[in-house]
Amino acid sequence: KAGVTQTPRYLIKTRGQQVTLSCSPISGHRSVSWYQQTPGQGLQFLFEYFSETQRNKGNFPGRFSGRQFSNSRSEMNVSTLELGDSALYLCASSLGGLAGGLALEQFFGPGTRLTVL
Amino acid sequence: AQTVTQSQPEMSVQEAETVTLSCTYDTSESNYYLFWYKQPPSRQMILVIRQEAYKQQNATENRFSVNFQKAAKSFSLKISDSQLGDTAMYFCAFMKKEYGNKLVFGAGTILRVKS
């Protein structure tokens, strides 16, 4: 079974631009979560989508948004990029459960390294 | 809000020896899950072990085991017979059931296994 894939793997943008990152979950997984990893702040939860609906949201500004498609693939978008948005963005997928219940294991992708100049 | 603290930024261990990584957390909840994740230098994060808070028995996965002290809110990871491939960043993580799949991570501990 293929793992979680994220595209692109590397991105370089300039301040003020916007960026879209993509995540394809493991087949059959309906939940996709996004995390931001930086040396200073560590790993922080951005949001989670389940069956095309945002189920949880972290403490990030509205410039960070996401969506999930009917095939469970997810995208996250960051508008008006700032230098502090430079980070490794990790996507994780999990089964999510038929009733949206707790999935005990999240499978992480390799991440997208975003550099904002 | 839940917090997870890993007080050891870096640790090293000789190959074949045993090492223990510490983790404490703060929560008022009784129903939650705890995890240890490993992130090797290649960056792919993988689950090492998980513990359900309502289970008193400590979880074990091959060379990896935990010491879960619910009253003390402590969740340490013991790695036995350390191998070079265990070199990685280790993250302790908390998940409150009602929050769905939101993981709250500690700052991580870099573990270096030396030959």
Boltz contact constraints between the chains, C-beta under 6 A:
constraints:
  - contact:
      token1: [A, 31]
      token2: [B, 101]
      max_distance: 6.0
  - contact:
      token1: [A, 33]
      token2: [B, 101]
      max_distance: 6.0
  - contact:
      token1: [A, 42]
      token2: [B, 107]
      max_distance: 6.0
  - contact:
      token1: [A, 43]
      token2: [B, 105]
      max_distance: 6.0
  - contact:
      token1: [A, 45]
      token2: [B, 102]
      max_distance: 6.0
  - contact:
      token1: [A, 48]
      token2: [B, 100]
      max_distance: 6.0
  - contact:
      token1: [A, 48]
      token2: [B, 101]
      max_distance: 6.0
  - contact:
      token1: [A, 55]
      token2: [B, 100]
      max_distance: 6.0
  - contact:
      token1: [A, 56]
      token2: [B, 100]
      max_distance: 6.0
  - contact:
      token1: [A, 56]
      token2: [B, 102]
      max_distance: 6.0
  - contact:
      token1: [A, 94]
      token2: [B, 101]
      max_distance: 6.0
  - contact:
      token1: [A, 102]
      token2: [B, 97]
      max_distance: 6.0
  - contact:
      token1: [A, 103]
      token2: [B, 101]
      max_distance: 6.0
  - contact:
      token1: [A, 104]
      token2: [B, 50]
      max_distance: 6.0
  - contact:
      token1: [A, 105]
      token2: [B, 47]
      max_distance: 6.0
  - contact:
      token1: [A, 108]
      token2: [B, 45]
      max_distance: 6.0
  - contact:
      token1: [A, 110]
      token2: [B, 43]
      max_distance: 6.0
  - contact:
      token1: [A, 110]
      token2: [B, 44]
      max_distance: 6.0
  - contact:
      token1: [A, 111]
      token2: [B, 43]
      max_distance: 6.0
